[in-house]
Amino acid sequence: MNLREFLVRNATTTGLVACLRGESLTEIAFKTYCVGALLSAFKGGEMVSAEQLVDLAEDFEAPLSEPRILQLLSETGLIIDLGGRSYQVASSLSIGKLFPRELRGYQLDVALEAIKGAWPSSHAGEAVRESPLTTEECLASIERTWSWALEIISYCIDHALPGVPVFWPCEDGQHRPLGQGVGTMSTADTLLLLLEPVRFGLSNSAYHSCLKAPVLLSYLEMVLGMQCTDSAWYRGAFTVQGSDDDFVGSSNPAYDTSPPPTVDATADVLLMLGFVLRSPILDPRSDSQVAHLRDRTMSAVRYAAEFLLRSQLEMGAWGIHRYETEGDRFRVRPRELSCKYTVEALGEVTRAGLVDAELRARSLPQVEHYLRWAKSTAVQSGEEAHWLREFVIRDSSDEQRFYSTVWVAHSLLAVTKAWPELRAEAEDVLGKAMAYILRRWSPNRASFAAVELDVASWRGMEHSAFPWELPGDPMVVSLVLDFFTDRSVPMQPELRQRVDRAIRNFLGEERHGHWVDFLMKREGTDRAMPSNTYFYNVALLSYLRYLYRGLQSAFDEA
């Protein structure tokens, strides 16, 4: 079998691991092939010469020198160099030698005999069952998204905009904003397009080059300047100055200079800042400017988290806003999407150790309060559970119930990841929610969740008739993939086919690194939206993470 044949048959596993680890495709493919070949030819503890190893490897027809072949074979951990061109086959194999250990979270040693039954032999002659998608397609789309994000970040800095405009018309791959009005969430989501791979452990040279762009430091300065500092109640919240185009209708120039900050936007920025601190952007070995920015970012994370905890409503949920002075005029309804943003952001900075012990101790009972509220409002029937629009509105349509359940399930999944004390309590209702979602979901590239919301103004809550149309399938796909990946459980073939079909739809609709907004698409215009593109980006990264963990499932069983 030559290199080309092997890559055709094993493109998914080989391409994924190569891109994650940073090695060349040839070298990772060579290692993958040789493990199977060695297991077929030799037993654990058996002596083998350098010549035998080279002869075995030459069947692969890889363009590698003899010293490089022996070095790569040694890196697998399957052979032990005894000196004098003599080697011994190991009796067990550490999987971390083959694949990036940081993505596994634990070290795994498997006896050689167990591996033989799990590893697909390269000489078996049977077609290896592969995903109909290749990781190269997903990674290429993600890399185009990085380029687009850097393009619009550079545009905003060069033109001294106070944030990122919501819509970006695309003409022959060139992007200019539709107007100068900016949005807080659009500003956070644009940088999240670059930073989301941090969550999944993606690390290669192309990605690190993107994160070292000098313009990102200027952009981070701009974002940090959006944090409120002039009010004890709003301290830590993030908002753009002037009208916030993410929440149309929230600002009336006759009364307001700018709308109140929102829970949703602050949570979105908090998530982004958490990834900034875990990325190479603020490498602690860099100059004093970077060190100062890192200190400011750490402080901003704490104040943003405190604002979100203050904003929790009395029943335990979060709304889009909470007023310091309450009453009928300022009563805010609970909102499942706000809960998703808040719990996910608090969960990520908690898991990453970016909040101190005191703040984590404060967040635990408040997250538990939310969990109890979510369980109390769940509509349960047998082994399924779902939620109504805004948790309690009885006249919710089937579509509203479905997407409400998707958003609540996202928040519950975040609870299970970040607060182990609450995992058991969250798992039961989360499992029932997933059963409801999986029974009802079918890939549909035109599906979307239309959100008409009450928005905060200084006069109280006001209804906005402007719909925010969130892409439906990407939110479902990322939820499904993360649920199964975190539990190291493979999807049933029929569900896997649905997910693959949705992913292929995403890849077919991407243009120049972005996805077109639904409303604009119906109007026949090609306008990209960073916030909606972000949902697709997360889904593709979740897919890669699921595939990577799938490489390990046979070894986990062994």
C-alpha positions in Angstrom: 0.0 0.0 0.0 1.5 3.3 -1.0 1.1 6.7 0.7 -1.7 7.9 -1.6 -3.8 4.7 -1.1 -3.4 4.9 2.6 -4.5 8.5 2.8 -7.5 7.9 0.6 -8.6 5.1 3.0 -7.7 6.8 6.2 -8.0 10.5 5.4 -10.2 11.3 8.3 -8.0 9.9 11.1 -4.7 10.7 9.5 -5.6 14.3 8.5 -7.2 15.1 11.8 -4.3 13.9 14.0 -1.7 15.5 11.7 -3.4 18.9 11.9 -3.9 18.7 15.6 -0.4 17.6 16.4 1.4 19.9 13.9 3.3 17.1 12.2 3.2 16.5 8.4 0.5 14.4 6.9 3.1 11.9 5.7 4.7 11.4 9.1 1.4 10.8 10.9 0.2 8.5 8.2 3.5 6.6 8.4 3.2 6.1 12.1 -0.4 5.0 11.8 0.4 2.5 9.1 3.5 1.1 10.9 1.7 0.5 14.1 -0.6 -1.9 12.3 2.2 -3.5 10.3 4.4 -4.0 13.4 1.6 -5.6 15.4 1.0 -8.0 12.5 4.6 -9.0 12.2 6.0 -9.1 15.7 5.1 -9.9 19.3 5.7 -7.9 22.4 9.2 -8.4 23.8 10.5 -9.7 20.5 13.9 -8.5 19.2 14.0 -6.8 15.8 16.8 -5.2 13.8 17.0 -1.8 12.1 17.0 -3.5 8.7 13.8 -5.4 9.5 12.1 -2.2 10.5 13.2 -0.4 7.4 12.1 -3.3 5.2 8.7 -3.3 6.9 8.3 0.5 6.5 9.4 0.5 2.8 6.1 -1.2 1.9 4.5 2.1 2.7 6.6 3.9 0.0 6.9 7.0 2.1 9.5 9.6 1.0 11.5 9.3 4.2 15.2 8.6 4.9 16.3 5.6 6.9 17.2 7.7 10.0 13.9 9.5 9.8 12.0 6.2 9.5 13.7 4.8 12.6 13.1 8.1 14.5 9.4 8.1 13.7 9.1 4.5 14.7 10.8 5.2 18.0 8.3 8.1 18.6 5.4 5.7 18.5 6.7 4.1 21.7 6.1 0.7 20.1 9.9 -0.1 19.7 12.7 0.4 22.2 16.1 1.4 20.9 18.7 -0.9 22.5 21.7 0.6 20.6 23.8 -1.0 17.9 20.8 -0.9 15.5 19.0 -3.4 17.7 15.4 -2.8 18.9 12.8 -4.5 21.0 9.1 -4.5 20.5 7.4 -3.0 23.6 4.9 -5.1 25.6 2.5 -2.1 25.9 1.9 1.1 24.0 1.2 4.5 25.5 -1.4 6.1 23.3 -0.1 9.5 24.3 3.0 8.8 22.3 1.0 8.7 19.1 -1.6 11.4 19.7 -1.6 14.8 21.4 -1.9 14.1 25.1 -3.4 17.4 26.0 -6.6 16.5 24.1 -7.0 13.3 26.0 -6.8 14.6 29.6 -5.2 11.4 30.8 -2.4 9.0 30.0 -3.5 5.6 28.7 -1.3 2.5 28.5 -2.8 -0.5 26.7 -1.3 -4.0 26.6 0.0 -5.0 23.1 -2.3 -8.0 22.8 -5.3 -5.9 23.4 -4.2 -3.4 20.8 -3.9 -6.1 18.2 -7.6 -6.7 18.4 -8.5 -3.1 18.3 -6.2 -1.6 15.7 -7.3 -2.1 12.1 -4.5 -4.0 10.4 -3.0 -2.3 7.3 -2.7 -5.7 5.7 -6.3 -6.9 6.3 -7.5 -6.1 2.8 -10.9 -4.9 4.2 -12.1 -1.4 3.5 -11.8 0.6 6.7 -15.1 2.3 7.5 -14.6 6.0 7.3 -16.6 9.1 7.7 -18.0 10.4 4.3 -16.4 13.7 5.3 -12.7 14.5 5.5 -11.2 16.6 8.2 -9.3 18.5 5.5 -12.6 20.0 4.3 -13.6 21.1 7.9 -10.1 22.5 8.6 -10.0 24.4 5.3 -13.3 26.0 6.1 -12.2 26.9 9.7 -9.0 28.4 8.4 -10.9 30.6 5.9 -13.0 31.8 8.9 -9.8 32.8 10.6 -8.8 34.8 7.6 -12.2 36.5 7.4 -12.1 37.4 11.1 -8.6 38.9 10.8 -9.8 40.9 7.8 -12.7 42.5 9.5 -10.8 43.0 12.8 -8.1 44.9 10.8 -10.8 46.9 9.0 -12.3 48.0 12.3 -9.0 49.0 13.8 -7.8 50.8 10.7 -11.1 52.8 10.5 -11.2 53.5 14.3 -14.6 51.9 14.7 -15.7 51.4 18.4 -16.6 47.8 17.6 -17.6 45.4 14.8 -20.7 46.1 12.7 -23.3 43.4 12.6 -23.6 42.9 8.8 -20.8 42.5 6.2 -21.8 42.5 2.5 -19.6 40.2 0.5 -18.7 41.1 -3.1 -16.2 38.8 -4.9 -14.7 37.9 -1.5 -14.3 41.5 -0.4 -16.1 42.7 2.7 -17.1 46.1 3.9 -19.6 46.8 6.7 -23.2 47.7 6.1 -23.2 51.0 7.9 -21.1 52.0 10.9 -23.4 50.8 13.7 -21.6 48.2 15.8 -22.7 45.5 18.2 -21.3 44.2 21.4 -21.8 40.6 20.6 -20.6 41.0 17.1 -17.4 42.4 18.5 -16.9 39.5 20.9 -18.0 36.8 18.3 -15.5 38.1 15.7 -12.5 37.4 18.0 -14.2 34.2 19.1 -14.0 33.0 15.5 -10.2 33.0 16.1 -10.2 31.9 19.7 -12.8 29.0 19.8 -10.1 26.4 18.7 -8.5 27.0 22.2 -11.5 25.2 23.7 -10.8 22.2 21.5 -7.1 22.1 21.8 -6.5 22.8 18.1 -2.8 23.7 17.7 -1.0 24.0 14.4 1.4 26.5 12.8 -1.3 28.3 10.7 -3.4 28.8 13.8 -0.5 30.2 15.9 0.4 32.6 13.0 -3.1 34.0 13.1 -3.0 34.6 16.9 0.3 36.4 16.6 -1.1 39.2 14.4 -0.2 42.5 16.1 -3.7 43.9 15.3 -5.2 41.6 17.9 -3.5 43.5 20.8 -5.1 46.7 19.6 -8.4 44.9 19.2 -8.2 43.6 22.7 -7.5 47.1 24.0 -10.7 48.2 22.3 -12.8 45.4 23.8 -11.4 46.1 27.3 -12.4 49.7 26.9 -16.0 48.6 26.5 -16.2 47.4 30.1 -18.4 49.6 32.4 -16.6 51.1 35.4 -18.8 54.1 36.4 -21.5 52.3 38.3 -21.4 49.8 41.2 -24.4 47.8 39.8 -23.2 47.7 36.2 -19.5 47.5 36.9 -18.0 44.7 34.9 -20.6 44.6 32.1 -19.6 45.2 28.5 -21.4 47.4 26.0 -20.5 49.5 23.0 -21.1 53.3 23.1 -24.2 54.5 21.4 -26.8 52.3 19.8 -26.1 48.5 20.1 -27.0 47.0 16.7 -27.1 43.5 18.2 -30.3 44.5 20.0 -32.3 46.7 17.6 -34.9 48.8 19.4 -33.0 49.1 22.7 -31.9 52.6 22.1 -34.0 55.7 21.5 -31.9 58.8 20.7 -34.7 61.0 22.1 -34.0 59.5 25.6 -30.8 57.5 25.6 -27.2 58.1 24.8 -26.7 54.3 24.8 -28.8 51.3 26.0 -28.1 49.5 29.3 -25.5 46.6 29.0 -27.0 43.2 28.5 -26.3 39.8 30.2 -26.0 38.1 26.8 -23.3 40.4 25.5 -21.3 40.5 28.8 -21.3 36.7 28.9 -20.2 36.5 25.3 -17.3 38.9 26.0 -16.4 36.9 29.2 -16.2 33.7 27.2 -13.9 35.4 24.7 -11.6 36.9 27.3 -11.3 33.5 28.9 -10.0 32.1 25.6 -7.7 35.1 25.2 -6.0 34.2 28.5 -5.6 30.6 27.4 -4.2 31.5 23.9 -0.8 32.7 22.7 -2.1 36.2 22.2 -1.0 37.2 25.7 2.1 35.0 25.9 3.5 35.8 29.4 7.1 35.8 27.9 6.3 38.8 25.7 7.0 42.5 26.4 5.6 44.7 29.2 2.6 45.9 27.1 1.4 42.3 26.8 2.0 41.7 30.5 -0.1 44.8 31.3 -2.9 43.7 28.9 -2.9 40.3 30.6 -3.3 41.9 34.0 -6.2 44.0 32.7 -7.8 41.0 31.1 -7.7 39.0 34.3 -9.3 41.9 36.2 -11.9 42.2 33.4 -12.8 38.5 33.7 -13.4 38.8 37.4 -15.6 41.9 37.2 -17.6 40.5 34.3 -18.2 37.3 36.2 -19.4 39.3 39.2 -21.8 41.3 37.1 -23.3 38.1 35.7 -23.8 36.7 39.2 -25.4 40.0 40.3 -27.8 39.8 37.3 -29.3 36.4 38.2 -33.1 36.8 38.7 -34.7 35.8 42.0 -36.2 32.5 40.6 -32.7 31.4 39.5 -32.7 32.1 35.8 -31.1 34.9 33.9 -32.9 37.5 31.7 -31.3 39.7 29.1 -30.9 42.4 31.8 -31.6 43.0 35.5 -32.3 46.4 36.9 -30.9 47.5 40.2 -34.3 49.1 41.0 -37.1 46.5 40.5 -40.8 46.7 40.1 -43.5 46.3 37.5 -41.9 48.8 35.2 -38.5 47.0 35.4 -39.6 43.4 35.7 -37.5 41.2 33.5 -38.6 37.8 32.2 -36.3 34.7 32.4 -34.8 33.9 29.0 -33.3 30.5 28.1 -30.8 31.9 25.6 -29.5 34.3 28.3 -29.0 31.4 30.6 -27.1 29.5 27.9 -24.7 32.4 27.4 -24.2 33.0 31.1 -23.7 29.4 32.3 -21.4 28.6 29.4 -19.2 31.6 30.0 -19.1 31.2 33.8 -18.4 27.5 33.3 -15.5 28.1 30.9 -13.6 30.5 33.1 -14.3 28.3 36.1 -12.9 25.2 34.4 -9.9 27.1 33.2 -9.0 28.3 36.7 -9.4 32.0 35.7 -11.5 32.8 38.7 -10.3 32.6 42.3 -11.6 30.2 44.9 -13.8 32.9 46.5 -15.6 33.6 43.3 -16.0 29.9 42.4 -17.5 29.4 45.8 -20.0 32.2 45.2 -20.9 30.9 41.8 -21.6 27.3 42.9 -24.9 27.9 44.8 -26.1 30.3 42.2 -25.6 27.8 39.4 -27.3 25.2 41.6 -30.2 27.6 42.0 -30.4 27.9 38.2 -30.3 24.1 37.9 -33.2 23.7 40.3 -35.2 26.3 38.4 -34.5 24.5 35.1 -35.6 21.1 36.6 -38.7 22.6 38.1 -39.9 24.1 34.8 -39.1 21.1 32.6 -42.1 19.5 31.0 -41.3 15.8 31.5 -43.0 12.9 29.8 -41.5 9.4 30.3 -37.9 9.5 29.3 -38.1 12.9 27.7 -38.1 16.5 28.9 -38.5 19.8 27.2 -38.9 23.5 28.0 -41.4 26.1 27.0 -40.5 29.5 25.6 -38.9 31.6 28.3 -39.4 28.5 30.5 -43.0 29.1 31.4 -45.0 30.5 28.4 -47.7 27.9 27.8 -48.7 29.0 24.3 -45.2 28.1 22.9 -45.2 26.6 19.5 -43.5 23.2 18.8 -40.5 25.1 17.2 -40.2 27.4 20.2 -40.3 24.4 22.6 -37.6 22.6 20.5 -35.1 25.5 20.5 -35.8 26.4 24.1 -34.9 22.9 25.0 -31.7 23.1 22.8 -30.6 26.3 24.7 -31.4 24.9 28.1 -29.6 21.6 27.2 -26.5 23.7 26.3 -26.5 25.3 29.7 -27.0 22.0 31.5 -24.1 20.5 29.6 -21.9 23.4 30.7 -23.0 22.6 34.3 -21.8 19.0 34.0 -18.4 20.2 32.8 -17.6 22.9 35.2 -19.2 22.0 38.5 -18.7 18.3 39.3 -20.7 18.8 42.5 -23.8 19.3 40.3 -23.1 16.8 37.6 -25.2 13.9 38.9 -28.2 16.2 39.4 -27.9 17.8 36.0 -27.3 14.5 34.1 -30.8 13.1 34.6 -32.7 16.0 33.1 -30.1 16.6 30.5 -30.4 13.0 29.2 -34.1 13.4 28.9 -33.7 16.7 27.1 -31.3 15.0 24.6 -33.8 12.2 24.0 -36.5 14.9 23.1 -34.1 16.7 20.8 -32.8 13.6 19.1 -36.2 12.3 18.4 -37.3 15.5 16.8 -34.3 16.8 15.0 -33.7 16.3 11.3 -31.0 18.2 9.4 -32.5 21.2 7.5 -30.2 23.8 6.1 -33.1 26.4 6.1 -34.0 25.8 9.8 -33.6 28.7 12.2 -34.7 29.9 15.6 -36.5 33.3 15.3 -36.0 35.4 18.4 -38.2 38.4 19.1 -37.2 39.7 22.5 -37.8 42.3 25.1 -34.8 44.6 25.2 -33.5 46.8 28.0 -33.8 50.5 27.9 -33.3 53.0 30.7 -37.1 53.4 30.8 -37.7 49.7 31.4 -38.1 46.7 29.1 -39.4 47.3 25.6 -40.3 44.9 22.9 -38.3 44.7 19.7 -40.1 43.5 16.6 -36.8 43.0 14.9 -36.1 39.2 14.7 -32.7 37.7 15.5 -32.6 34.5 13.4 -30.2 32.1 14.8 -29.1 29.1 12.6 -30.8 26.0 14.0 -28.7 23.1 12.8 -25.3 24.3 14.0 -26.6 24.8 17.6 -28.1 21.3 17.6 -25.0 19.7 16.0 -22.5 21.2 18.5 -24.8 20.2 21.4 -25.1 16.6 20.1 -21.4 16.2 19.4 -20.2 17.7 22.7 -22.7 15.5 24.6 -21.4 12.3 23.1 -17.8 13.3 23.0 -17.7 14.2 26.7 -19.2 10.8 27.6 -16.9 8.9 25.2 -19.9 7.2 23.8 -20.3 6.6 20.0 -23.4 7.8 18.2 -25.7 5.3 16.7 -25.1 5.0 12.9 -28.4 6.7 12.0 -27.6 9.7 14.2 -24.1 9.9 12.9 -25.6 10.0 9.4 -27.8 12.9 10.4 -24.8 14.8 11.8 -22.7 14.1 8.8 -25.4 15.4 6.5 -25.7 18.6 8.5 -21.9 19.1 8.5 -21.8 18.6 4.7 -24.6 21.2 4.4 -22.5 23.7 6.4 -19.5 23.1 4.3 -21.5 23.6 1.1 -22.9 26.9 2.3 -19.7 28.6 3.6 -18.4 31.4 1.4 -15.0 33.1 2.0 -15.0 32.0 5.6 -18.5 33.1 6.6 -22.1 32.1 6.4 -24.8 34.4 5.1 -27.5 35.7 7.5 -30.8 34.0 6.9 -32.9 37.1 6.7 -30.5 38.7 4.2 -30.4 35.5 2.2 -34.1 35.5 1.7 -33.9 39.1 0.5 -31.3 38.0 -2.1 -28.4 39.8 -0.5 -25.0 38.3 0.5 -24.4 39.7 3.9 -22.3 37.8 6.4 -22.8 38.1 10.2 -20.0 37.2 12.6 -22.4 36.0 15.3 -24.2 33.5 13.1 -20.9 32.4 11.5 -19.6 31.7 15.0 -22.3 29.0 15.5 -21.2 27.2 12.4 -17.5 27.5 13.4 -18.3 25.9 16.8 -20.1 23.0 15.1 -17.2 22.2 12.8 -14.7 22.3 15.7 -17.0 20.0 17.7 -17.1 17.6 14.8 -13.3 17.4 14.6 -13.2 16.9 18.4 -15.7 14.0 18.1 -13.7 12.4 15.4 -10.5 12.7 17.4 -12.1 11.0 20.4 -13.4 8.3 18.1 -9.9 7.4 17.3 -9.5 6.4 20.9 -12.7 4.5 21.5 -11.3 1.1 20.7 -8.3 1.7 23.0 -10.6 2.9 25.8 -12.6 -0.4 25.6 -9.3 -2.3 25.6 
